[in-house]
Amino acid sequence: MKRSQLITLAAGGLGAGAAITGLAKALADVRTKRAMRVWRMTVRNTSRFVATKVRGVGTPAERRAELDAQFAIRSAEDVARELGNMKGVLMKVGQLVSYIAEGLPDEAQQALAALQADAEPMAPTLAAHVVTKELGAPPERSFARWTDLPVAAASVGQVHRAYTLDGQDVAVKVQYPGIDEAIDADLDSAEVFYGMFSVLALHGLDPKGFVDELRARMREELDYVHELANQQEFARYYAGHPWIRIPAGIPELSTARVLTTEWVDGMAWEQFLTAAAPATKQRAAEVIWRFAQHSVHRLRAFNGDPHPGNYRFHHDGSVTFLDFGLVKRWAPGEWERLEPSLDAIVVHRDPERLVRAMEHAGFLRSGHGLPAGAVYDYVSSPYLPYLLDEFTFTRAWMRDTLATIFDLAGPHADVIARLNMPASFVILDRVVWGVSAIMGKLEATGPWRAMLLEYRTGTGSVTELGAAEAHWLSSKSH
């Protein structure tokens, strides 16, 4: 029985109090069941992979490519079906893969894209019980108007639309009961899961740094008081910004398991892709890019979950950013250890400087013996948009760059074998890939090198949006 079905059955048949009791008893089995589901999914797809390769031996290249595509599609459908019901870390990582894995066939990407949409919600009675427990009164008394059915359901909680007692239109995020247990199970089985995805799409992925960093960040994401503080910090900082929008939080209706914020209308990702004019897409792409860069370089705190389900798009090209549960802040000295590597690639374009910086940051051990040119060729490949005067992000570029990064048997094999990923770089790396993937789907064109130098060296703005941001930042400092 699916976990969501178990919750629905308990809530509908026994009432909220009995539902919670029944759920508590069931959670002891959920951890084991989730681990078994991941294990079975891994075995299924590993066996499918082996069978596909055996069938491809001795067959023409075209037939082998067809077999590989069939394997990717079937595996992606399997992953989407399983993770869409499991929520937690596994669903979140599946969402990440769904929008960066451009090397997969379109059918496989469409299957994984289901993870960006709504997950199965919990029963209305159970959601109401959480609200009652957290706010001290049922939804009908805590709010002037409450919508039983959620407008969105994701990896940690689901969102209901409501109106406060003074008439404000709000979004209320309600955390799934027992999700902390589920996330513990996910983190325990994360190495198995990443190993499975290395077969599916992300070849050679070393899970250790991801597991360590995600464990810390996901603990924070479970605490909506922490998320509210994050959102209020970003809302205060970006107040009055010309095209970045952050909904206001409502502390008096928020707790560790319920988060209430200002309601924002806008287009969801798929609607925006279909309906927006090309010029609006270009503007929104630059907004998303600048929000990430400004947060990393100037605010020094950034949203580590850049998947398009967390955005609402507007007809003027402005973007509202939602969900601040996973925020990375630079500890003292942390960014200072990482930024020389970025500057060596983009600002100086200097292989020798890059190797020295990477050794200092922990990307390479001393005595690695790698030629500086080989290291630069490999490490700079995701940063090609910032090495040219103008560049157009495309899905094809994203696909080819991912293929280069994860080609363990290719020309960069020696570099890959010696590289390490410091834990402090994990979330930033996720943002780099996530934003690049969004740019590729929007086919964003621009002078990205000059734009990045605005943040790295303080050079003047080169776009209309850059000038508007510079004016806002100047007015903010007065």
N, C-alpha and C positions, 0 to 999 in steps of 0.2 A: 504494500500500500504506500502511495506517495505521502510524503510528510504533510503537504498541503491538504490532501484528502483526509488524513488522520485528524488534523486540526479542525477542518470543516465538520467532520462527522461528530467530533467531541462537542464542539460549540453548538451545533444545531440540535443535537439530540439530548444533551445533558444540562444545558445552561452554562453561563460563563464560569461560575465557580467550579463546577464539576469539570468543565473543559480544562481549566488550568491544572486541576489536580491530575486529570488524565494525561495531560501533556507532560507534566513533570515526571510521571512514571514512565512515559514513553521516551523521554529524552535520554534515559540511560541506554536505550537501544539505538537511538538515532546516530550517536557517534560511531558505533560499530557498523551500522548499516551504511552510513555515508562512506566510511573507509572501504567497505566491501564494494560499493557501487563504483568508486574511483578505481579500485583494483580490477574489477571486472571490465570496466570500460578500457583500462589500459591493456589488459590481456586481449580483449576483442580487437582493438586497433593494432596492437603489435602483431597478433596472429594474421590479421588482414594485410598488414604491411609485408610480412614475410611471404605470405601466399602470393601477393602481387608481384614481388620481386622474383619468386620462383617461376611464376607464369611468364615473366618477361624475359627469362633467359633464352637466348637464341632467337628471339622474335625481332622483327624490324623495329627501328627506332620510333616510327609513327605509332605502332601498336603498343610499344612500351609506354609512350607518352599518354595514350588513351587509357591504359590500365592504371597509370599513376593518377590521372584525373579522376577516374572512377573511385579509386581508393580515397582520395582527398574528399570527394563529395560525400561518400558514405560515412567516412569518419567524422566529418564536420556535422552531418545530420545527427549522428550518434551523440557527439559532444553537446550540441545545442539541446537535444532532447533531455539528456541527463542533467546538465548544469542549469537549465532553465527552471528546474524544480528544486535545486539544491541550495540556491542563494549563497550568501557568505563569500569567502575568498575565492572559491572555485568559480562562481558565476562572474565575479569581478575580473578575474584573470581571463576567463573566456571572452568577456566583453572587450578586453584589451586586444586579444588576438584577433577578434572579429573585425576590427577596423584597421589593423596594421598589416595583416597577413595578405598582402597584395599578390603574393606568389600563388595563392590558391585559385582554382577555377571560379568563375562567377557563381556557379551553382553552390559551391562550397561556402563562399563568402555570404551568399544569401541565407544559407542555413544558419551560419554563425551570427548573422545580423539579427536574428530573432532574440539574441541575448541582449541587444541594445534596447529592445522594446520591453513591454511590461512583463514581469514574472507573474506567476499565479498568486493572487492575493490571499490573505487570511480571511476567515469568516468575519462578517460585520460584528457579531456578538463578541468575538475575541478581541477585535480592535477596540471596541467600546470598553471592554474590561480593562485594557491597558490604559486608556485615557482616564477612566474612573480612578484606577489605582494611583496614577501619576498626578492628576490634577485635583483629586479629592471630590469629584462630582462627575456624573455621567456626561457624555458629549452634549446631550440635549440641555443640560444646565450650565455646562462650562462655556457653551457657545450659543449664540442666538439662532444659528442655523447650522446643521451638520449633515454632510452627505455620507450615507452609510457605505456606498461603494467607492473604493479608492479611484483616484484619477491616474495614479501610477503606482507600480509595485516594482521594487528593485532588489538589490542584493542584501540590504540590512534592514530596510523598513519600507512602508508604503505611505503614500500621500493622499490625504483627504482634503477636499475643499470645504471651507466653513466660513462663517461670519461671526466676528466677536460680538459681545454684548453691546458694544458701542457702534456696531455696524461696519467694522473694517473687514474687507475681503482678504482671507488668509489661506495659506497652505499649511496643513498640519501633518507632519511626518511622524508616524507611529512605528516604533521598533517591533520587530517580530519577537514574541516570547521565545526564549531559548536560543536566540541567534548567537549568543556568546559561546554556548556549548558547540554549536555548529562550526563556528570559526575556529575554536580550539581543534576540532577534528580536522578541519580543512588544513590548518597550518601543520598538523602532524603528518598529513598525507600529501603535503605540497610537493615534496621531492618526487614522489611517484607521479603526481599530476604533471609537473614540468617535464619529467622524463617522457611521458606520453606525448606532450606537445612537441618535444624535440623530434619525435617520429613524424608527427603530423605536419608541423610547419617550422618550428624554431629549432633548427638543427644545432646541437652542441651547447644548448643553454645550460649554464651552471646554476643550479637553484640556490646555492647557499646564501649568497648576498641578498637575493630576493626574499628568501624566507626570513632572514634576520631582520631586514628593514621593514618588510610588510607586517611582521608580527608586532613590531612597535607601533607602526602607523594604524593598523587595524584595531589595536586596543583603544587608541584615541578615537577612532571612528565610531566605536560603540557608545561613546559618552556624548550625548547630545548637548550637554552643558558645555563641553569642550568645543563642539561644532558651532554652537551659538556664539561662543566667544570668538572663534575664528571668523565667522560671518560678520559679526559686528566690527571686528578689526578691519576686514577688507572693505566693508560698507563705509566706515569712517574715512579710511584712506582714500578711496575712490569717489567720495562724495563730490558731486559737481563735475565729474569727468565727462567730456563731450560725447563719448560713445560706449563706455563700459558701464554696465548697470549691475548693482548688487542689491537684492531685496533686503529690506530691513528686518531684523529679528524682533521678536516680541517676548522678552524675558519672563513676564508674568504668566505666560501660557506655555512655558517650556520647562522641561525637566531632563533628567538623564535619559529618559526613554520616549519623550514626546518633544518635538521641536516645532514651534509655530513661527512662521515668517509671513511677510507681506506676499500676497498673491500677485503673480505677474502673468499677463497674457502674452502670447507670442507664438511664433511658428516652431514646431519641433523640427528636428534635423531632416527627416525624410520629406516632410512638407516643404521645408526651405529648399532642399535640393531640387525638388520638382517644380516649385512655383516661382522662385526668386529670379529676377533678371540677372544677367551676367555681371553687370556693374555692381549690383547689390551683393552678389557672392564675393566679388573681389574686395569690397569694403569690409564685409564681415570677416573674411579671411585675415585681412590685416589687423582687424580688431582682436581676433583670437590670438594671433601671433604676438601683437604688442602687449596684450594682457599677460601672456606668459613671460615675455622678456622683461617687462617692467617689474613684475612681481619678483622674478629671480634676481635681477640686478639691482633694483632700487628699494623695493619693499623688503627684500631678503626673506620673504615667506611666499610660497607659491602652492597653488592647488595641484596636488599630485595625481588627480583623476581626470585627465583631459579627454573624456570620451563625449561625443556629441549629444548624448542623452542628457548631459548636464547643462546644456545651453538652450536658451530661447532666443529666436532670431526675430528682428523687427524690420519693417519695410524700409527704414532709412539706413539699414546696414549696421545699426547698433546691436549689441548682443548683451543679454542678461545671463549672468553666470550663477548657477545654482550648485548646491551641495559642496560644503566646505568641511566635510568630515575628515578627508585625507589631505592634510596640509603639512608641507615640509618647511621647517624653519632652519636656517643656517645657524649652527652652534658657533661660538667664537672660534675663529681660525679655520672653520670647515670650508667655507667658500674660498678663502684665501689659498688653500691648498689645491683646489680644483681649477680655479680660473686661469692660472698660468698655462695649463694645457690647452684650454680653449683659445687663449690669446696666441699661443704658438702656432695653432692651426690657422686661425682666421685673421688676426691682426698682422702677425709677422710672416706667416707662411714659411716657417723655418723648421725643417726636420730635426736638426740637432737640438734646437731649443725645446722642441716637443718631447724628445726622448728624455732630456734632463728633467723637464717638468713632470712627465709621467712617472719617472723613478721617484721623484720627491713625493708625489701624491699617492703612490702605492699601486699604480696601474702596472708597473714593471719592476721586477727585482733587479738590483744592481748585478752586473755580470751576466746579463741575459744574452749578450753577444749578437743582438739583432742589428742589421743595418738601419740607420736612421731613415733612409729613404723608403725602405720597405714598411717601417712602422707608420710613417706619414701617409703613404699611399693607402694603407688600410684604414687607419683611424680617421682620416679626413673624408672618407667617402660619404658619410651621412651629412657632412658639412659643405658639400659641393655648392649648394645655393648661396653660400656666403664667401665663396672663392671667385665668383663671377660678378660682373657688373650688373647683370640682370638674369633672372632665372624664372622658369615656369615649373612649379611643382606639378607632377603628374602621377597617376597611379602606376604607370610603367616605370617611372624613375624609382618610386618607392619599392616596387617589386624587385627591380634589378639591384637596388642597394641592399635590401634585405638578403637577397641571394648572395651577394658579395660578403656581407657580414657573417653569415652562417654557413659559408662554404668551407667546411673543415678540411676537405681534400683538395682545395683549390690553391691558387698561387700564394695565398696569404696564410697557409697552414702553419708555418713556423711562428708567425706573429700571434695568431689565435692561440696557439698552444702555450704561449708564455704570458699572455695577458691576464690580468686579474681585475675584478671590478670592486673597488672599495665600496663598502656599505653606504657611505655618504653620497655616492653617485647614482644609486639604484633608482630613486624617485625622479631625479633630474633626467636620467636616461629615458625613463618612461614618458616624461613630458616631451623630450626631444622627438621620440618616435611618434607619440600620439599626435602632437601638433603637426608634424610633417605629414602624417597620414591624412589628417583633415585638410591640410593645404592641397595635398594631391587630389583628393576627391573634389575639391572646389576649383582645381586647376588655377591656382593663384599665381599671378605674375607680379614681379616687382623687383626693385633694386635692393634685394635682401642684404647684400654685403654692406652697403652704405647704411641701411637701416640698423643692422646689428652694431655697426661702429658708433651709432648714436649712443648706444648703451655701454659699449666697451671703452670708447675713447672720448666721448663727449662731443663728437663732431655735430654740425648743424643738421637740422631735420631736412629730409629729402622728399617727403610726401606731405600731402595736405593733412592727413591724420597725424603725422609726426609733428607738424607745426602746431596743430590744435592741442596735442598733448603737452608740448613744450610750453605753450601759453598757460594751460591749466596748471602745470607744475610750478611755473613762475608765480602765478597768482596765489597758489597754495602756500608758498614760502613767505608771503608778505603778511 
